[in-house]
Amino acid sequence: MTMILDPDAARLLDMVREAGRPPLETLTPNEARMAYSATRALMQPEPQDVADVHNLSAPGPLGDIKLRLYVPRGAPAGVAQPALVYFHGGGWVLGDLESHDGVCRHLANASGCRVVAVDYRMAPEFRFPAAFDDSAAATRFVFDNAPSLGIDPARIAVGGDSAGGNLAAAMAVLATQGGLPRLAFQLLIYPVVDLAMTFDSYQRVTDGVLLTASAMRWFIDLYLNSAAERTDWRASPLRAADLSRTPPAFVLTVAHDPLCDEGIAYARRLAQEGVRVTHTHLSDNIHGFLTMGKVVRASALVTDAMGALLRKELYA
């Protein structure tokens, strides 16, 4: 079947092929991290100015967790604002506060919400459930310190892309079980929600894009300690027994992505269990395009739309 691609995404894939970039799964984690960082200047536009940025830290299970607070342009002084706790993508192996700095700035300005980015521990140095545990500790810290952060604790959302979407979805489930206070919204951008890798899109998306089924297998093998953990809801939120009490959701899926079908299944299950969900599917784009806005113009359009949705949901 012919791959129907956004022309910008097609151009980006041509650039990657011409550069001779090796498949992720052929690299060591550190080599992959260096390659990921090296592409940032080529892929990402100049970051937007925001009103203020603060580097913070939260106490975690194994030491402090780095956080970064973004205050949107035009934020009123002395007025508590809604907030988005954001978990970056990168397969639990790649990424940091810098890799998604531009995304967080853009989301803050587009939504009018404060954004708190979380630098959770990375695999394989720290395997499951380290990222989950750090994400929970960081989210709890935001609730506990909301007044000093200028945040309204009644209007805190979680969000993230890819592995970060996995962590955001897991936080939403955790909150229904009393592990966190009530969350107001979940923003899930091409999320990983089932690490069993059984959906059909793993059979379809095997080459020609940046994230393939084999690359996803490489990430999962580096993240988990054993195959048995694939069915743990903290790793695979789609396996949670009950999603009905999770907050309203936005789910973004893209066709050229091994995670496509599980994201669609998650959106459907949320709706079936009575959760109000907005599901947007792009038939012409690739996993990871959100951090490729210098080349893929749809990145800015989608980020603006997500910001507008957050504004509607959290300023209602």
C-alpha positions as MATLAB code, in Angstrom:
seq = 'MTMILDPDAARLLDMVREAGRPPLETLTPNEARMAYSATRALMQPEPQDVADVHNLSAPGPLGDIKLRLYVPRGAPAGVAQPALVYFHGGGWVLGDLESHDGVCRHLANASGCRVVAVDYRMAPEFRFPAAFDDSAAATRFVFDNAPSLGIDPARIAVGGDSAGGNLAAAMAVLATQGGLPRLAFQLLIYPVVDLAMTFDSYQRVTDGVLLTASAMRWFIDLYLNSAAERTDWRASPLRAADLSRTPPAFVLTVAHDPLCDEGIAYARRLAQEGVRVTHTHLSDNIHGFLTMGKVVRASALVTDAMGALLRKELYA';
ca = [
       0.000    0.000    0.000;
       1.307    3.450   -0.924;
       2.268    5.612    2.039;
       0.189    8.813    1.977;
       2.377   11.480    3.550;
       2.190   15.143    4.401;
       4.705   16.684    1.928;
       6.668   18.160    4.835;
       6.926   14.762    6.531;
       8.024   13.203    3.230;
      10.735   15.856    2.883;
      11.913   15.195    6.429;
      12.172   11.452    5.779;
      14.155   12.195    2.611;
      16.529   14.330    4.679;
      17.018   11.497    7.166;
      17.684    8.964    4.399;
      20.176   11.265    2.687;
      21.988   11.783    6.000;
      22.413    8.013    6.340;
      21.051    7.915    9.879;
      21.283    4.357   11.238;
      18.195    2.688   12.737;
      17.840    3.364   16.446;
      17.872   -0.301   17.336;
      21.403   -0.667   15.927;
      22.784    1.891   18.406;
      23.651    1.823   22.075;
      21.450    3.979   24.326;
      24.172    6.623   24.609;
      24.764    6.650   20.842;
      21.020    7.039   20.323;
      20.920    9.919   22.803;
      23.727   11.729   20.995;
      22.024   11.205   17.626;
      18.704   12.429   19.044;
      20.305   15.571   20.475;
      22.250   16.248   17.269;
      19.056   16.518   15.198;
      17.436   19.140   17.438;
      18.799   22.196   15.638;
      17.776   20.754   12.271;
      14.253   19.759   13.304;
      13.056   22.327   15.826;
      12.116   25.971   15.248;
      13.342   28.792   17.450;
      11.638   28.454   20.857;
       8.935   30.957   21.690;
       9.461   33.561   24.377;
       7.384   33.034   27.502;
       6.814   35.326   30.479;
       9.150   33.359   32.734;
      10.995   30.044   33.125;
      12.059   28.521   36.450;
      14.161   25.405   37.001;
      12.925   23.487   40.027;
      13.392   20.131   41.681;
      11.020   17.722   43.379;
      11.944   15.033   45.887;
      11.855   11.633   44.236;
      12.300    8.004   45.247;
      16.027    8.090   44.428;
      16.869   11.763   44.779;
      15.717   15.034   43.287;
      13.763   15.135   40.024;
      14.479   18.122   37.778;
      11.456   20.163   36.734;
      11.003   23.269   34.613;
       8.106   25.684   35.081;
       6.960   27.778   32.107;
       4.792   30.839   32.700;
       2.841   31.828   29.566;
       2.978   35.246   27.965;
       0.344   37.569   29.400;
      -0.067   35.616   32.644;
      -1.811   37.873   35.192;
       0.264   38.566   38.300;
      -0.983   37.098   41.545;
      -3.678   34.943   39.928;
      -3.449   31.138   40.201;
      -3.529   29.540   36.757;
      -4.317   26.090   35.401;
      -1.286   23.886   34.767;
      -0.170   21.063   32.509;
       2.353   18.595   33.955;
       4.239   17.455   30.839;
       6.225   14.235   30.359;
       8.560   14.185   27.358;
       8.748   11.408   24.782;
      11.774    9.370   23.775;
      10.920    5.761   24.573;
      11.861    6.140   28.275;
      15.478    6.168   26.983;
      15.883    9.480   25.110;
      14.908   13.076   25.787;
      15.158   15.566   28.626;
      14.056   19.066   29.576;
      15.900   20.505   26.561;
      14.481   18.150   23.932;
      10.921   19.330   24.593;
      11.624   22.898   25.715;
      10.130   24.317   22.507;
       6.988   22.177   22.779;
       6.425   23.213   26.397;
       6.893   26.902   25.618;
       4.467   26.680   22.708;
       1.863   24.791   24.764;
       2.137   27.325   27.593;
       1.524   30.287   25.284;
      -1.191   28.564   23.244;
      -3.116   27.382   26.304;
      -2.501   30.243   28.723;
      -1.604   27.569   31.285;
       1.557   27.098   33.284;
       3.491   24.063   32.097;
       5.682   21.953   34.380;
       8.095   19.703   32.447;
       9.381   16.593   34.237;
      12.868   15.115   33.789;
      12.143   11.568   34.989;
      14.826    8.867   35.225;
      15.850    7.128   32.006;
      16.181    3.467   31.050;
      18.193    1.285   30.851;
      20.073    2.817   33.778;
      16.747    3.017   35.628;
      14.174    0.538   34.391;
      10.451    0.226   35.047;
       8.854    1.461   37.263;
      11.407    4.269   37.772;
       9.860    6.638   35.195;
       6.376    5.950   36.584;
       7.504    6.523   40.172;
       9.290    9.772   39.295;
       6.278   11.001   37.320;
       3.982   10.332   40.269;
       6.346   12.082   42.700;
       6.666   15.102   40.394;
       2.907   15.384   39.876;
       2.336   15.115   43.617;
       4.914   17.872   44.145;
       3.009   20.177   41.773;
      -0.203   19.625   43.749;
       1.529   20.055   47.110;
       3.276   23.271   46.035;
       0.576   24.701   43.766;
       0.191   28.058   45.593;
       3.902   28.881   45.457;
       4.009   27.828   41.786;
       1.099   30.116   40.871;
      -1.064   27.083   40.048;
      -4.717   26.343   40.822;
      -4.704   22.755   42.207;
      -8.274   22.207   40.979;
      -7.143   22.711   37.371;
      -4.072   20.500   36.899;
      -3.798   18.375   33.751;
      -1.226   15.794   32.682;
       0.128   15.334   29.180;
       2.941   13.978   27.099;
       4.019   12.542   23.786;
       4.859    8.891   23.052;
       6.505    7.473   26.204;
       5.437   10.700   27.898;
       1.874   10.007   26.805;
       2.250    6.595   28.423;
       3.260    8.225   31.705;
       0.473   10.818   31.502;
      -2.148    8.109   30.918;
      -0.734    6.110   33.826;
      -0.926    9.187   36.077;
      -4.585    9.582   35.117;
      -5.261    5.978   36.164;
      -3.210    6.392   39.354;
      -5.334    9.380   40.357;
      -8.513    7.281   40.144;
      -6.953    4.848   42.616;
      -6.136    7.541   45.175;
      -2.442    7.723   44.354;
      -2.784   11.359   43.241;
      -5.375   14.104   43.716;
      -8.053   14.486   41.056;
      -6.731   15.518   37.660;
      -8.649   17.868   35.367;
      -7.562   16.600   31.934;
      -5.184   14.259   30.078;
      -3.420   15.230   26.834;
      -2.107   12.088   25.113;
       0.004   12.632   21.996;
       0.608    9.406   20.009;
       0.863    7.578   23.340;
       2.244    4.127   24.122;
      -0.553    2.409   26.041;
       0.050   -1.339   25.551;
       3.586   -2.733   25.658;
       2.495   -6.191   24.469;
       2.959   -4.959   20.862;
       0.023   -7.019   19.566;
      -1.832   -4.375   17.538;
      -1.875   -4.548   13.727;
       0.051   -1.290   13.280;
       3.163   -3.123   14.538;
       2.859   -5.326   11.454;
       2.253   -2.386    9.101;
       4.889    0.124   10.239;
       8.168   -1.730    9.845;
      10.339    0.572    7.713;
      10.546    3.932    5.970;
       9.827    6.042    9.085;
      11.741    7.114   12.191;
       9.871    4.942   14.691;
       9.376    1.389   13.430;
       8.117   -1.734   15.166;
      11.686   -2.963   15.685;
      12.741    0.388   17.179;
       9.760    0.204   19.524;
      10.773   -3.300   20.568;
      14.278   -1.941   21.331;
      12.798    0.755   23.582;
      10.509   -1.656   25.420;
      13.304   -4.168   25.972;
      15.458   -1.408   27.486;
      12.614   -0.168   29.697;
      11.132   -3.345   31.158;
      12.806   -5.873   33.419;
      10.752   -8.817   32.151;
       8.048   -9.728   29.649;
       5.598  -10.172   32.527;
       5.654   -6.414   33.166;
       3.996   -5.776   29.798;
       0.604   -6.465   31.390;
       1.163   -4.180   34.406;
      -1.185   -1.195   33.999;
       1.579    1.167   35.140;
       3.442    0.190   31.943;
       0.367   -0.520   29.799;
      -2.517    1.764   30.841;
      -4.803    0.048   28.324;
      -4.581   -2.991   30.629;
      -6.049   -1.088   33.595;
      -9.225   -2.714   34.878;
     -11.196    0.546   34.955;
     -10.725    3.768   32.976;
     -14.179    5.176   33.675;
     -13.079    7.629   36.359;
     -10.123    9.072   34.455;
     -10.435   12.756   33.444;
     -11.581   14.069   30.048;
      -9.001   13.331   27.389;
      -7.459   14.376   24.107;
      -5.808   11.575   22.123;
      -3.750   12.242   18.991;
      -2.860    9.364   16.668;
      -0.955    9.333   13.380;
      -1.153    6.668   10.697;
       2.553    6.093   10.079;
       3.303    4.943   13.600;
       3.500    1.476   15.169;
       1.565    2.965   18.114;
      -1.343    4.073   15.922;
      -3.797    1.261   16.614;
      -3.285    1.105   20.373;
      -3.876    4.864   20.591;
      -7.119    4.473   18.640;
      -8.129    1.572   20.915;
      -7.419    3.701   23.986;
      -9.560    6.579   22.752;
     -12.379    4.154   21.963;
     -12.165    2.481   25.352;
     -12.218    5.818   27.160;
     -15.381    6.753   25.254;
     -16.959    3.344   25.861;
     -16.367    3.724   29.602;
     -18.007    7.137   29.669;
     -14.981    9.426   29.535;
     -15.360   12.525   27.397;
     -12.633   12.208   24.764;
     -11.533   14.166   21.709;
      -9.659   11.904   19.306;
      -7.779   13.428   16.368;
      -6.227   11.133   13.774;
      -3.801   12.323   11.089;
      -3.685    9.919    8.163;
      -0.655   11.618    6.606;
       1.855   12.094    9.396;
       4.599   10.328   11.323;
       5.402    9.606   14.935;
       7.476   12.363   16.492;
       6.386   15.198   14.205;
       5.523   17.426   17.182;
       9.229   18.106   17.814;
      10.000   18.594   14.106;
       8.261   21.914   13.548;
      11.147   23.465   11.640;
      10.352   21.061    8.788;
       6.816   19.756    9.447;
       4.479   22.743    9.593;
       1.623   20.633   10.953;
       3.505   20.594   14.266;
       2.679   24.235   14.990;
      -0.926   23.860   13.810;
      -1.528   20.834   16.039;
       0.192   22.439   19.033;
      -1.971   25.552   18.616;
      -5.078   23.354   18.470;
      -4.066   21.420   21.584;
      -3.390   24.684   23.378;
      -6.826   25.985   22.418;
      -8.416   22.788   23.705;
      -6.551   23.030   27.014;
      -7.687   26.652   27.340;
     -11.296   25.607   26.751;
     -11.119   22.723   29.221;
      -9.133   24.361   32.004;
     -10.522   27.883   31.844;
     -14.169   26.781   31.611;
];
